């Protein structure tokens, strides 16, 4: 990473998975509806509640994602982690910000 960062500005654009947030209850309303396309209150189209293993797996994935972003940021990488609908705009905003500050 240091060799690449010596000559280039490194940016990692990562798309958030809204299903992980819904599974862990990290939504504005705290709804636990499981992965995208699931029936309300269930996972995978059935109407069963999200179980502890699914919640634990989602929380683990989110924690690993945060930790990876922290490590990369510590190495000088610009980490952008946005929901799918906001990623294109956030990428453009980040590029324009870097350009305006003379960092490109």
KOLDOMI-586215 format. One line per field, with one value per residue: x, y, z of N, C-alpha, C, O, CB in turn; residue in three letters; residue number from 1. Coordinates in Angstrom, 3 decimals. Glycine has a CB too. Example, Ala and Ser with C-alpha at 12.3 -4.5 7.8 and 13.67 -1.06 7.14 Angstrom:
nX [13.190 / 12.850] $
nY [-5.690 / -2.250] $
nZ [7.800 / 7.080] $
caX [12.300 / 13.670] $
caY [-4.500 / -1.060] $
caZ [7.800 / 7.140] $
cX [13.200 / 12.900] $
cY [-3.300 / 0.030] $
cZ [7.800 / 7.870] $
oX [14.236 / 13.409] $
oY [-3.319 / 1.138] $
oZ [8.465 / 8.039] $
cbX [11.308 / 14.084] $
cbY [-4.473 / -0.598] $
cbZ [9.046 / 5.725] $
resn [ALA / SER] $
resi [1 / 2] $
END
This chain:
nX [0.822 / 1.989 / 3.766 / 2.056 / 0.554 / 2.502 / 2.779 / 0.238 / -3.153 / -5.121 / -8.289 / -10.926 / -13.927 / -16.798 / -19.713 / -22.455 / -24.396 / -27.688 / -29.312 / -27.847 / -27.870 / -30.618 / -31.029 / -29.581 / -30.984 / -30.254 / -31.674 / -33.545 / -36.028 / -35.657 / -36.504 / -36.551 / -36.198 / -34.834 / -32.895 / -32.803 / -35.801 / -37.144 / -39.921 / -41.989 / -40.814 / -39.550 / -37.161 / -35.757 / -38.173 / -39.934 / -42.041 / -40.752 / -39.115 / -36.070 / -33.261 / -30.980 / -28.480 / -28.350 / -28.433 / -26.090 / -24.171 / -24.519 / -23.830 / -21.155 / -20.105 / -20.486 / -18.856 / -16.312 / -16.131 / -16.066 / -13.665 / -11.794 / -12.007 / -10.992 / -8.313 / -7.356 / -7.750 / -5.912 / -3.622 / -3.574 / -5.443 / -8.300 / -11.412 / -14.532 / -17.701 / -20.724 / -24.351 / -26.031 / -27.623 / -26.494 / -23.803 / -22.694 / -23.026 / -21.608 / -19.045 / -18.485 / -18.628 / -16.503 / -14.327 / -14.452 / -13.982 / -11.361 / -10.012 / -10.482 / -9.023 / -6.519 / -5.312 / -5.047] $
nY [-1.188 / 1.221 / 1.740 / 2.155 / 4.309 / 6.248 / 7.442 / 7.828 / 8.871 / 7.016 / 5.611 / 3.902 / 2.699 / 1.590 / -0.353 / -0.253 / -2.811 / -2.838 / -4.846 / -6.019 / -4.021 / -3.904 / -6.451 / -6.378 / -4.494 / -1.890 / 0.386 / 3.330 / 2.920 / 0.660 / -1.782 / -5.275 / -7.010 / -8.845 / -10.035 / -8.252 / -8.252 / -9.957 / -11.232 / -9.125 / -9.037 / -11.437 / -13.762 / -14.369 / -14.637 / -16.146 / -16.071 / -16.070 / -14.965 / -13.032 / -14.889 / -15.501 / -16.328 / -15.280 / -12.550 / -12.301 / -13.022 / -10.957 / -8.744 / -9.377 / -9.240 / -6.502 / -5.391 / -6.327 / -4.996 / -2.316 / -2.384 / -3.018 / -0.699 / 1.148 / 0.269 / 0.587 / 3.349 / 4.240 / 3.680 / 5.632 / 5.525 / 6.737 / 6.104 / 5.312 / 4.626 / 3.863 / 3.850 / 2.026 / 3.772 / 6.243 / 6.169 / 6.894 / 9.738 / 10.432 / 9.606 / 11.388 / 13.832 / 13.485 / 13.313 / 15.896 / 17.441 / 16.634 / 17.480 / 20.264 / 20.893 / 20.567 / 18.051 / 16.125] $
nZ [0.000 / 0.685 / -1.419 / -3.593 / -2.613 / -2.525 / -5.006 / -5.900 / -5.200 / -3.149 / -3.192 / -1.770 / -2.732 / -1.335 / -1.302 / 0.779 / 2.378 / 2.580 / 3.636 / 5.684 / 7.639 / 8.133 / 9.186 / 11.577 / 12.864 / 12.579 / 11.445 / 10.575 / 11.818 / 13.251 / 12.259 / 11.810 / 9.209 / 7.743 / 4.862 / 1.671 / -0.183 / 1.428 / 3.273 / 5.325 / 8.602 / 8.373 / 6.893 / 3.725 / 2.351 / 3.851 / 6.787 / 9.205 / 12.230 / 12.344 / 13.167 / 15.937 / 14.987 / 12.398 / 12.956 / 14.496 / 12.562 / 10.704 / 12.301 / 12.786 / 10.179 / 9.645 / 11.637 / 10.836 / 8.431 / 9.292 / 10.741 / 8.736 / 7.185 / 9.044 / 9.305 / 6.671 / 6.364 / 8.236 / 6.846 / 5.015 / 3.009 / 1.359 / 2.436 / 1.319 / 2.216 / 1.343 / 0.990 / -1.669 / -3.304 / -2.879 / -3.411 / -6.067 / -6.103 / -3.757 / -4.476 / -6.576 / -5.157 / -3.365 / -5.129 / -6.298 / -4.023 / -3.294 / -5.574 / -5.483 / -3.218 / -4.112 / -4.053 / -5.954] $
caX [0.000 / 2.831 / 4.318 / 0.978 / 0.203 / 3.581 / 2.600 / -1.177 / -4.155 / -5.879 / -9.634 / -11.702 / -15.368 / -17.438 / -21.170 / -23.064 / -25.464 / -28.805 / -29.871 / -27.121 / -28.399 / -31.976 / -30.936 / -29.106 / -31.877 / -29.666 / -32.448 / -34.176 / -37.168 / -35.294 / -37.211 / -35.722 / -36.935 / -33.979 / -32.315 / -33.654 / -36.760 / -37.768 / -41.242 / -41.889 / -40.638 / -38.937 / -35.962 / -35.838 / -39.509 / -40.857 / -42.465 / -40.145 / -38.286 / -34.628 / -32.744 / -29.761 / -27.311 / -28.354 / -28.072 / -24.665 / -23.388 / -24.597 / -23.033 / -19.757 / -19.744 / -20.390 / -17.670 / -15.147 / -16.138 / -15.579 / -12.248 / -11.032 / -11.982 / -10.072 / -6.939 / -7.013 / -7.644 / -4.633 / -2.566 / -3.689 / -6.460 / -9.576 / -12.427 / -15.885 / -18.627 / -22.023 / -25.444 / -26.018 / -28.231 / -25.722 / -22.396 / -22.227 / -22.930 / -20.524 / -17.782 / -18.288 / -18.343 / -15.152 / -13.398 / -14.441 / -13.339 / -9.913 / -9.542 / -10.518 / -7.964 / -5.227 / -4.742 / -4.974] $
caY [0.000 / 2.413 / 2.002 / 2.711 / 5.603 / 7.217 / 8.139 / 7.960 / 9.026 / 5.769 / 5.738 / 2.668 / 2.932 / 0.377 / -0.253 / -0.846 / -3.775 / -2.459 / -6.024 / -6.214 / -3.053 / -4.320 / -7.662 / -6.027 / -3.503 / -0.560 / 1.172 / 4.441 / 2.478 / -0.538 / -2.951 / -6.435 / -7.708 / -9.778 / -9.585 / -7.605 / -9.134 / -10.821 / -10.853 / -8.361 / -9.818 / -12.728 / -13.822 / -15.254 / -14.798 / -16.753 / -15.084 / -16.357 / -13.859 / -13.135 / -15.610 / -14.986 / -16.598 / -14.306 / -11.253 / -12.369 / -13.016 / -9.604 / -7.866 / -9.720 / -8.682 / -5.046 / -5.087 / -6.550 / -3.907 / -1.111 / -2.587 / -2.906 / 0.724 / 1.799 / -0.102 / 1.236 / 4.792 / 4.426 / 3.578 / 6.770 / 5.302 / 7.412 / 5.051 / 5.798 / 3.525 / 4.505 / 3.010 / 1.943 / 4.924 / 7.462 / 5.995 / 7.724 / 11.140 / 10.554 / 9.514 / 12.675 / 14.852 / 13.246 / 13.706 / 17.354 / 17.956 / 16.400 / 18.355 / 21.649 / 21.064 / 20.357 / 16.777 / 15.193] $
caZ [0.000 / 0.743 / -2.752 / -4.398 / -2.052 / -2.723 / -6.281 / -6.233 / -4.144 / -3.164 / -2.675 / -1.813 / -2.725 / -0.871 / -1.271 / 1.967 / 2.144 / 3.445 / 4.309 / 6.949 / 8.604 / 8.529 / 10.003 / 12.913 / 13.448 / 12.424 / 10.503 / 11.298 / 12.608 / 13.982 / 11.720 / 11.495 / 8.166 / 7.025 / 3.604 / 0.680 / -0.809 / 2.430 / 3.766 / 6.563 / 9.810 / 8.103 / 6.076 / 2.583 / 1.843 / 4.811 / 7.781 / 10.501 / 12.701 / 12.147 / 14.327 / 16.571 / 14.147 / 11.305 / 13.534 / 14.857 / 11.322 / 10.150 / 13.160 / 12.534 / 8.870 / 9.780 / 12.447 / 9.971 / 7.446 / 9.986 / 11.078 / 7.489 / 6.846 / 9.983 / 8.956 / 5.409 / 6.635 / 8.914 / 5.842 / 4.117 / 1.984 / 1.558 / 2.406 / 1.117 / 2.473 / 1.137 / 0.488 / -3.133 / -3.969 / -2.629 / -3.762 / -7.195 / -5.687 / -2.786 / -5.219 / -7.265 / -4.146 / -2.852 / -6.189 / -6.404 / -2.810 / -3.436 / -6.669 / -4.998 / -2.231 / -4.770 / -3.621 / -7.079] $
cX [0.870 / 3.418 / 3.261 / 0.634 / 1.269 / 3.378 / 1.145 / -2.022 / -5.036 / -7.223 / -10.328 / -13.176 / -16.054 / -18.942 / -21.697 / -24.164 / -26.619 / -29.411 / -29.157 / -27.645 / -29.796 / -31.923 / -30.500 / -30.004 / -31.339 / -30.359 / -33.090 / -35.317 / -36.882 / -36.003 / -36.219 / -36.473 / -36.074 / -33.498 / -33.331 / -34.571 / -37.459 / -39.162 / -41.077 / -41.788 / -39.942 / -37.704 / -36.217 / -37.244 / -40.458 / -41.165 / -41.898 / -39.288 / -36.811 / -34.054 / -31.400 / -28.531 / -27.210 / -27.938 / -26.581 / -23.786 / -23.384 / -23.757 / -21.545 / -19.291 / -19.590 / -19.160 / -16.396 / -15.011 / -15.597 / -14.093 / -11.371 / -10.912 / -11.014 / -8.616 / -6.506 / -6.873 / -6.322 / -3.442 / -2.643 / -4.696 / -7.710 / -10.646 / -13.801 / -16.816 / -20.036 / -23.087 / -25.462 / -26.562 / -27.434 / -24.269 / -21.958 / -22.057 / -21.769 / -19.158 / -17.474 / -17.926 / -16.922 / -14.109 / -13.304 / -13.771 / -11.817 / -9.311 / -9.467 / -9.396 / -6.574 / -4.537 / -4.689 / -3.917] $
cY [1.257 / 2.748 / 2.651 / 4.118 / 6.662 / 8.039 / 8.455 / 8.211 / 7.777 / 5.997 / 4.389 / 3.031 / 1.614 / 0.600 / -0.969 / -1.816 / -3.442 / -3.650 / -6.299 / -5.274 / -3.443 / -5.520 / -7.340 / -5.000 / -2.095 / 0.212 / 2.308 / 3.999 / 1.209 / -1.792 / -4.061 / -7.269 / -8.653 / -9.198 / -8.979 / -8.632 / -10.055 / -10.332 / -10.046 / -9.292 / -11.140 / -12.611 / -14.762 / -15.533 / -15.515 / -15.729 / -15.380 / -15.172 / -14.111 / -13.829 / -15.052 / -15.214 / -15.609 / -12.927 / -11.233 / -12.317 / -11.627 / -8.631 / -8.116 / -9.111 / -7.168 / -4.637 / -5.262 / -5.429 / -2.619 / -1.224 / -2.465 / -1.445 / 1.482 / 1.522 / 0.610 / 2.747 / 5.109 / 4.352 / 4.702 / 6.608 / 6.098 / 6.339 / 5.690 / 4.600 / 4.093 / 3.505 / 3.042 / 3.189 / 6.214 / 7.366 / 6.851 / 9.192 / 11.348 / 10.469 / 10.828 / 13.774 / 14.711 / 13.665 / 15.230 / 18.003 / 17.806 / 17.328 / 19.806 / 21.906 / 20.831 / 19.052 / 15.733 / 15.635] $
cZ [0.000 / -0.622 / -3.644 / -3.931 / -2.232 / -3.989 / -6.603 / -4.991 / -4.225 / -2.485 / -2.833 / -1.699 / -2.419 / -0.769 / -0.027 / 1.556 / 3.084 / 4.193 / 5.626 / 8.020 / 9.069 / 9.458 / 11.427 / 13.592 / 13.362 / 11.310 / 11.270 / 12.191 / 13.393 / 13.509 / 11.429 / 10.479 / 7.376 / 5.713 / 2.660 / 0.031 / 0.162 / 2.760 / 5.037 / 7.770 / 9.594 / 7.241 / 4.919 / 2.104 / 2.793 / 5.892 / 9.162 / 10.942 / 12.397 / 13.380 / 14.789 / 15.716 / 12.997 / 11.808 / 13.877 / 13.611 / 10.697 / 10.975 / 12.956 / 11.206 / 8.945 / 10.589 / 11.629 / 8.938 / 8.072 / 10.283 / 9.839 / 7.066 / 7.756 / 9.612 / 7.680 / 5.581 / 7.318 / 7.974 / 4.810 / 2.992 / 2.348 / 1.393 / 2.342 / 1.252 / 2.448 / 0.715 / -1.046 / -3.839 / -3.802 / -3.079 / -4.949 / -6.817 / -4.723 / -3.467 / -5.926 / -6.276 / -3.602 / -3.872 / -6.278 / -5.201 / -2.896 / -4.483 / -6.192 / -3.985 / -2.811 / -4.393 / -4.737 / -8.068] $
oX [0.511 / 3.555 / 3.559 / 0.444 / 0.983 / 3.765 / 0.863 / -1.660 / -5.634 / -7.296 / -10.314 / -13.615 / -15.907 / -19.396 / -21.415 / -24.786 / -26.538 / -29.968 / -29.779 / -27.841 / -30.121 / -32.693 / -30.985 / -29.805 / -31.884 / -29.719 / -33.172 / -35.565 / -37.746 / -36.104 / -35.156 / -37.281 / -36.555 / -33.667 / -34.540 / -34.152 / -38.292 / -39.513 / -40.112 / -42.586 / -39.759 / -37.259 / -36.818 / -37.487 / -41.669 / -40.598 / -42.484 / -38.780 / -36.377 / -34.322 / -30.778 / -27.623 / -26.119 / -27.172 / -25.888 / -22.760 / -22.349 / -23.051 / -20.755 / -18.205 / -18.656 / -18.500 / -15.490 / -13.907 / -14.780 / -13.345 / -10.301 / -9.844 / -10.294 / -7.787 / -5.412 / -5.972 / -5.686 / -2.376 / -1.875 / -4.790 / -8.124 / -10.768 / -14.177 / -16.721 / -20.484 / -22.781 / -24.958 / -26.017 / -27.681 / -23.572 / -20.914 / -21.056 / -21.026 / -18.225 / -16.346 / -17.016 / -16.226 / -13.115 / -12.207 / -13.069 / -11.079 / -8.232 / -8.489 / -8.878 / -5.575 / -3.309 / -4.327 / -3.708] $
oY [2.254 / 3.924 / 3.600 / 5.019 / 7.853 / 9.206 / 9.265 / 7.819 / 7.512 / 6.503 / 3.803 / 3.599 / 0.640 / 1.606 / -2.147 / -1.653 / -3.736 / -3.474 / -6.759 / -5.673 / -3.328 / -5.598 / -7.951 / -4.674 / -1.186 / 0.641 / 2.255 / 4.625 / 0.722 / -2.765 / -3.811 / -8.127 / -9.227 / -8.005 / -9.155 / -9.751 / -10.862 / -9.171 / -10.259 / -10.216 / -11.900 / -11.515 / -15.823 / -16.578 / -15.501 / -14.636 / -14.993 / -14.441 / -15.249 / -13.415 / -14.238 / -14.383 / -15.151 / -12.225 / -10.259 / -11.636 / -11.171 / -7.791 / -7.172 / -8.535 / -6.612 / -3.650 / -4.433 / -4.983 / -1.920 / -0.264 / -1.860 / -1.003 / 2.365 / 2.432 / 1.171 / 3.355 / 6.120 / 4.896 / 4.724 / 7.467 / 6.125 / 5.737 / 6.496 / 3.655 / 4.723 / 2.451 / 3.989 / 3.611 / 7.184 / 8.379 / 7.497 / 9.815 / 12.322 / 11.173 / 11.319 / 14.563 / 15.707 / 14.301 / 15.786 / 19.004 / 18.746 / 17.888 / 20.499 / 23.020 / 20.889 / 18.967 / 14.582 / 14.973] $
oZ [-0.627 / -0.956 / -4.370 / -4.749 / -2.107 / -4.039 / -7.486 / -3.882 / -5.268 / -1.365 / -3.916 / -0.698 / -3.156 / -0.224 / 0.188 / 0.506 / 4.276 / 5.277 / 6.584 / 9.168 / 10.251 / 10.415 / 12.379 / 14.762 / 13.989 / 10.350 / 12.497 / 13.221 / 14.122 / 14.255 / 10.860 / 10.834 / 6.399 / 5.462 / 2.812 / -0.267 / -0.249 / 2.546 / 5.771 / 7.926 / 10.545 / 6.902 / 5.091 / 1.502 / 2.573 / 5.897 / 10.174 / 10.091 / 12.218 / 14.507 / 14.107 / 15.713 / 12.658 / 11.148 / 13.582 / 13.608 / 10.211 / 10.417 / 12.952 / 11.130 / 8.366 / 10.264 / 11.717 / 8.624 / 7.473 / 10.098 / 9.902 / 6.640 / 7.290 / 9.607 / 7.618 / 5.003 / 7.019 / 8.267 / 3.849 / 2.114 / 3.507 / 0.326 / 3.193 / 0.470 / 3.406 / 0.157 / -1.649 / -4.859 / -4.519 / -3.124 / -4.852 / -7.171 / -4.847 / -3.084 / -5.882 / -6.531 / -3.406 / -3.521 / -6.326 / -5.345 / -2.603 / -4.289 / -6.471 / -3.908 / -2.094 / -4.414 / -4.492 / -9.085] $
cbX [-0.937 / 3.952 / 4.835 / -0.260 / -0.091 / 4.924 / 3.181 / -1.667 / -5.009 / -5.091 / -10.419 / -11.273 / -15.864 / -16.855 / -21.799 / -23.629 / -24.964 / -29.876 / -29.779 / -25.611 / -28.427 / -32.827 / -29.962 / -27.689 / -32.145 / -28.164 / -33.515 / -34.682 / -38.353 / -35.569 / -38.000 / -35.381 / -37.566 / -34.708 / -31.634 / -32.804 / -36.093 / -36.917 / -42.130 / -43.097 / -41.943 / -39.922 / -34.735 / -35.186 / -39.454 / -40.259 / -43.977 / -39.295 / -38.486 / -33.965 / -32.605 / -29.562 / -27.367 / -29.746 / -28.926 / -24.370 / -23.947 / -26.060 / -23.404 / -19.569 / -20.802 / -21.654 / -17.624 / -15.258 / -17.571 / -16.359 / -12.040 / -11.698 / -13.395 / -10.348 / -6.813 / -8.071 / -8.824 / -4.477 / -2.641 / -2.380 / -6.790 / -9.783 / -12.311 / -16.047 / -18.323 / -21.907 / -26.817 / -26.813 / -29.619 / -25.764 / -22.129 / -23.202 / -24.239 / -20.646 / -17.838 / -19.555 / -19.355 / -14.965 / -13.843 / -15.860 / -13.877 / -9.634 / -10.484 / -11.891 / -8.191 / -4.319 / -5.538 / -6.331] $
cbY [-0.005 / 2.219 / 0.693 / 1.812 / 5.454 / 6.504 / 7.316 / 6.712 / 10.379 / 4.625 / 6.874 / 1.681 / 3.523 / -0.063 / -0.855 / 0.249 / -5.245 / -1.782 / -7.253 / -5.995 / -1.650 / -4.653 / -8.654 / -5.496 / -3.839 / -0.666 / 0.305 / 5.462 / 2.260 / -0.338 / -2.583 / -7.272 / -6.731 / -11.074 / -10.721 / -6.889 / -9.935 / -10.883 / -12.100 / -7.427 / -10.060 / -13.639 / -14.279 / -16.520 / -15.522 / -18.061 / -15.034 / -17.652 / -13.646 / -11.717 / -17.090 / -15.631 / -18.021 / -14.234 / -10.956 / -13.656 / -14.047 / -9.128 / -8.072 / -11.257 / -9.049 / -4.492 / -5.986 / -7.917 / -3.676 / -0.882 / -3.964 / -3.731 / 1.326 / 1.322 / -1.631 / 0.926 / 5.273 / 3.401 / 2.233 / 7.052 / 3.782 / 8.623 / 4.121 / 6.505 / 2.817 / 5.602 / 3.487 / 0.752 / 5.130 / 7.791 / 4.550 / 7.617 / 11.596 / 9.466 / 8.365 / 13.070 / 14.759 / 11.770 / 13.117 / 17.881 / 17.222 / 14.932 / 18.245 / 21.958 / 20.129 / 21.491 / 16.235 / 15.076] $
cbZ [1.204 / 1.758 / -3.398 / -4.334 / -0.617 / -2.781 / -7.390 / -6.951 / -4.310 / -2.461 / -3.405 / -0.674 / -4.086 / 0.483 / -2.564 / 2.901 / 2.360 / 2.622 / 3.399 / 6.750 / 7.992 / 7.290 / 9.371 / 12.837 / 14.870 / 12.138 / 9.771 / 10.324 / 11.716 / 15.414 / 10.438 / 12.776 / 7.245 / 6.777 / 2.929 / -0.388 / -1.846 / 3.700 / 4.016 / 6.713 / 10.433 / 7.447 / 6.904 / 2.906 / 0.572 / 5.431 / 7.852 / 10.437 / 14.205 / 11.918 / 14.005 / 17.926 / 13.603 / 10.651 / 14.800 / 15.658 / 10.323 / 10.097 / 14.636 / 12.520 / 7.818 / 10.439 / 13.698 / 9.258 / 6.897 / 11.295 / 11.737 / 6.368 / 6.953 / 11.416 / 8.784 / 4.350 / 7.512 / 9.993 / 5.143 / 3.536 / 1.838 / 0.542 / 3.646 / -0.279 / 3.843 / 0.094 / 1.062 / -3.567 / -3.444 / -1.168 / -4.066 / -8.357 / -5.034 / -1.716 / -6.241 / -8.044 / -2.997 / -2.482 / -7.546 / -6.550 / -1.561 / -3.816 / -7.907 / -4.358 / -1.074 / -4.449 / -2.464 / -7.778] $
resn [UNK / UNK / UNK / UNK / UNK / UNK / UNK / UNK / UNK / UNK / UNK / UNK / UNK / UNK / UNK / UNK / UNK / UNK / UNK / UNK / UNK / UNK / UNK / UNK / UNK / UNK / UNK / UNK / UNK / UNK / UNK / UNK / UNK / UNK / UNK / UNK / UNK / UNK / UNK / UNK / UNK / UNK / UNK / UNK / UNK / UNK / UNK / UNK / UNK / UNK / UNK / UNK / UNK / UNK / UNK / UNK / UNK / UNK / UNK / UNK / UNK / UNK / UNK / UNK / UNK / UNK / UNK / UNK / UNK / UNK / UNK / UNK / UNK / UNK / UNK / UNK / UNK / UNK / UNK / UNK / UNK / UNK / UNK / UNK / UNK / UNK / UNK / UNK / UNK / UNK / UNK / UNK / UNK / UNK / UNK / UNK / UNK / UNK / UNK / UNK / UNK / UNK / UNK / UNK] $
resi [1 / 2 / 3 / 4 / 5 / 6 / 7 / 8 / 9 / 10 / 11 / 12 / 13 / 14 / 15 / 16 / 17 / 18 / 19 / 20 / 21 / 22 / 23 / 24 / 25 / 26 / 27 / 28 / 29 / 30 / 31 / 32 / 33 / 34 / 35 / 36 / 37 / 38 / 39 / 40 / 41 / 42 / 43 / 44 / 45 / 46 / 47 / 48 / 49 / 50 / 51 / 52 / 53 / 54 / 55 / 56 / 57 / 58 / 59 / 60 / 61 / 62 / 63 / 64 / 65 / 66 / 67 / 68 / 69 / 70 / 71 / 72 / 73 / 74 / 75 / 76 / 77 / 78 / 79 / 80 / 81 / 82 / 83 / 84 / 85 / 86 / 87 / 88 / 89 / 90 / 91 / 92 / 93 / 94 / 95 / 96 / 97 / 98 / 99 / 100 / 101 / 102 / 103 / 104] $
END
